[in-house]
Each structure stands twice: as structure tokens, then as C-alpha cells.
Amino acid sequence: MSDSKRLVDLFTAKAKLVSAVVTPVKSLDEALAYTVDVCEKKDACQILMSGCESELSAPAGALCDTKPGKVIVAPDLDPAVFASLKGLCENRGIHCLPDGMRKHLGGIDIGFTIADAGIAETGTLLINSKSEELRLATMLCEVHVCVIKASTLRETSFDAEELVRSMSKDGPAYVAFVTGASRTADIERVLAIGVHGPLELHILVLED
């Protein structure tokens, strides 16, 4: 077994232990099609608000009535890749946005990202989240779909040390280590999924 195959198998096994859905893909186009399929099959995320029964200003009342439909956000993508994703979304009646996440703080169905690396021993994604748009996209969506190239996998966190250092060489960095969907047991020690972030994490391992 090649070292690359061994790392992919280890990463997949560990990621599944924390409830991630791991799927191999052969191309970025296949990853985009997968993302749109997941969005089409899920129920639309709707903004949940309180106070809509009160006397409101016209803008506030309009916000209460807003039903944006399904939304995929995909910041910081190569323009050609985003254009392909947007085209697929338009064919399915799905909104596809590269930015403006603050206007959709309660209504993002899927955040689509590409990881910078992964740690096999823990099934962890490394995402250089230096832009606010990228941070919001991965934190406010119901489903996070992330592509990771098999060649970027490291076996341990120590093996990723130099990469993380390089991300910080030009000043402060914001490197996110993502392991599974959002979860917490802060409330009466009862495990809750999706309180601080996505309900689901889908990882697409790209052969390269």
C-alpha cells in the first residue's frame, strides 16, 4: 500500500468516527456536482426570528417575510471554479454567493470550501481562514462541504507544523482546525450537534 493511500484510509476512518461524511472524488467538477446535489436534497434553511408579531418598521417587517430559498456560499474560490458552481446552482434554482455572508446570517444551507491540508491521525481539516467571508461560510452554514486534496494530508499535527508556520509568516493568521461537525456538551453535559456551527460535515477527498 502506498503512503498516500495509507494516509487517505487513516484520515477517512478517523473523520468518520466524528460523524463526518467522507467521499472520494476524482475531479473538482465532481465535487461541485456533489455539493449541489446535497443542497437540492436537503430542506431549505430558514431564518428563525423573534419579535415578528410586534409592530415593526417596514425594513424589519420585510426581513420577517424573507424566504431566500436555498443558498450555497463559496468564498475565496478561483473565479472559474466559482462560475462552474454558480452555473450548476442556477440550473437547480439555488442561490450561489461568493461573499456577503453577513446578509445571510441565518439562512446559509451549504458552505463550500477547499482545505489547505489535513491531519490523518485525527481526521482534521486545516483551513487558512484569513478572510471573514471564509470564516462565516464555515461557521454559519447548516452543512459544510470541504474538498481536500489527498496529497496535502499529513500523518500527525507535528507534521503540519511547518505548513502552519508558513501561513503566519506575513503576520497574524487564522488557521481553523476542523474535526467533525460542530458539537458541544456544555449544556448539562448533554451532547448537542450544530450549536456553534454546521450540523453536518462532508469531506470530499480529491485524488491528485
N, C-alpha and C positions, 0 to 999 in steps of 0.2 A: 504494500500500500504506500502511495506517495505521501510525502509530508503534508502537502496541500490537502489531499483527500482526508488524511487523519485529522487535520485541524477543522475542516468543514464538518466532519462527523462529530467531533467533540463539541464544537460550537452549537451544532444543531441539537444534540442531546441535552446540553446544559440550558439552552434557551427554552426548550420545550418544558423543562422542569419548572420554569417560572411562567408557564402558560402562554408563551409566545407561539404564534403560528409560523412555522419555518417552511419555506417553499423554494426549491431551486428554480432558477430561470436562466435561459440561455442568451437572452438579449435584454437591453433596456426597453425595447418596444414591447416585449412580453411582460415586463414589469409594469409598464404603463397600462396595458390592457387588463392585467390582473387588478390593478388599483381601481380602475373604472368599474370593473365587474363587481368588486366588493361594495363599492358605493351604491351601485344600482340595486343590489340585493338587500341592503340594509334599510331600516326605517329612517326617514329623514330626521335629522337633529333639529329640534325646535327650541327657540329661545323661551326660557321659563322666567316669568317676571311676576312680581307682586305689585300691588297698587293700581292695577289697570281698572279696578272698579271705582276709583276715585275720580274727582273732577281734574282733568289733566289739560295741559296746554296742547295745542294742535300737534307740535312735533312729538310730544310724549305719547299722545294718543295714536299717532301714525306708527310709532315704534311698537306699541302693543299689538297692532294689527298686522305687523310684518310677518310674512311667511316666506322666507327667502328660497325655499326649495333646497335641494341638496347642494352642498358646497365642498369642493376639494381645494385645498390651498397647497401651493408648491413653490415656496420662495427659494431664491438663490440657485435656480436651475439654469443650465445652459439654455439660451433663448430657443435654439432649435428643438431641444427636448421639451421645453415648456409648450412650444407651439404644437408639437405632436400630441401632448397630453390634453391640451385645450381643444384640439380638433376631435379627439375621442369623446371628451366630455360634452361638447356641443351636439354630437350625434345622439347622445342619450338624455339631453335636457338637463345636464348638470352644470352648475356654475364652477368655473375654474379660475382661481385668483393667484397672482404672483406676490401680491402684497396687500396692504390694507386690512391686516388681521384685527386691528382694534375696532373695526366696524362690524366685526362678526364674532364678538367675544362669547356669545352663547350659541352659535349656530354653525360650527365647523364639523362636517361629517368626517372628513379624512384629511390628515396632514401627510403629505408625501415628501420624503427626504432621501438623501443619499449619504450614508455614513462615511466617515473618513477612515475608520478602522474598526476592528472588533477584537474582543478578548475571548478566546475559545474556552478557557477553563471555567468561565462564569456565564457564557452566553451573552456578553455585554457589548453594546454598540458604543462607539466613540463618535460624537458629532461635535464639530467645531462650531458652536452656536454663537458666533460673534455678532450676528445681526439680530436685532429684536424680532424681526419678522420670523426668522427661523425658530427662535425660542418660543414665540407664541404659537407657531404652527404645530410644534411638537407637544405643547402643553394643553392647548385648548380644544383639540380635536377629540372626537369620540373614538376614532380608530387611527392609529399611527402606522403607516406603511413605510418601511425603510428598506432601501436597497443597500446591500453590502457586497463589495467585490471579494471573491474568495481569496485573492492574492493579498488583501490587506489584513487578513486575520493574523493575530499574534497569539501565542500559546498562553502567556501569562500577562498580568498587568505590568510586571517588571520589563517584559519585552516591548511594551508600548511606551516606556519612559522617554526615550529619545524623541519619539513622534510627538508626544505631549509637550515636551520642552520646545520643539521646533515651532509649535503653534503659538508659543508665548514669546518668541524671540523679538517680536516687534512691539511688545507692550503687553498689557493685561489681556488675558484670553478668557473665554467662557466655554470650556470643553465639557460637554454633557456626557456622563456615563449612564447609559440607559439599559437597564436589565429588567425585562418583562414589562407588563402593563403597570400603571400606577396602582399602588396599594398602600394601605396603612392599617395599623391596629391600635391607633391612639385612642379611639373611642371605645372605652370599656373593654379593651383588648379583643375586640371583635374585628376580624379581617374584613376590610371593605375595599372593593376594587373600583378604581376610577374617580376617587375623591379629589385627588390632586393632579389628575392628568388623564390620559386615554384609558378607555375601558379595555381596549384590545391593542396588541402589538403584533403586526405582521412583518416578518423579516423575509426579504427576497434575496437569496444568495445567488449572486451573478457569477457565472462561470467566465473567467477571463484568462 
